[in-house]
């Protein structure tokens, strides 16, 4: 009998303790809204210093709002970025020397030799389109200084209003054709890896100012001269045309809010040294990216 009484008393004490603990837990509620936490404290308990309070006073609440300090990831990834821009090149070619080198040929005297007018671009129709499979941003200093890198495909479309043509033979060459073209385009594409140092002035926000600069290394994967004429219709000539297989470029990016601009300038020639052609492609345009 004594054991039964002791057991009953122990259960009663445990129940009272649990009730007190549960009551205390209910006096404080937390609600998370976005990056903020709202803490509600219920003051519906007797005050030891002033136990006599009105019902209105005893049922009041205290509210406290604090900002959540969720830890940011040191590596963030952005998938499928698109660039749309204009392309051109800086031409430092000495055409007298290039014509003597053999890469610029004259198949018929009436067609004339390839010169600076032959290689002048239609700047309004020369374009640069890049598709970046991914880009990553690695935190280096408080998410303000970051390293950006990725992998993508750079595509250049150089449009000519002239009769210049590129052909792949035993030895590739360029020449002025005997007919005019309604469309004459040189296409070159590179598989490219960019590396940039990024400065983000407002980490944690998507509408601040960010600046990036660095270099990129690309490997040429395709070259093509596409021509359309009334006499021959549509024709495509594929080949490397004695173009450099590797491309090293200086790159930059500026972002202000949702608007992002990019620029790239080739540090080496488009063609190999043996051609004696000195053309350095560059592009500028808009980048569609989350950061």
Secondary structure, 3 states (H helix, E strand, C coil): CHHHHHHHHHHHHHHHHHHHHHHHHHCEEEEEECCEEEEEEECCCCCCCCCCCCHHHHCCEEEEEEECCCCCCCEEEEEEEEEEEEEEEEECCCHHHHHHHCCEECCCHHHCCCCCCCCCECCCCCEEEEEEEEEEEEEEECCCEEEEEEEEEEEEEEEECCCEEEECCCCCEEEECCCCCCEEEEEEEEEEEEEEEEEECCCCCCCCEEEEEEEEEEEEEEEEEEEEECCCEEEEEECCCCECCEEEEEEEEEEECCEEEEEEEECCCCECHHHCCCEEEEEEEEEECCC
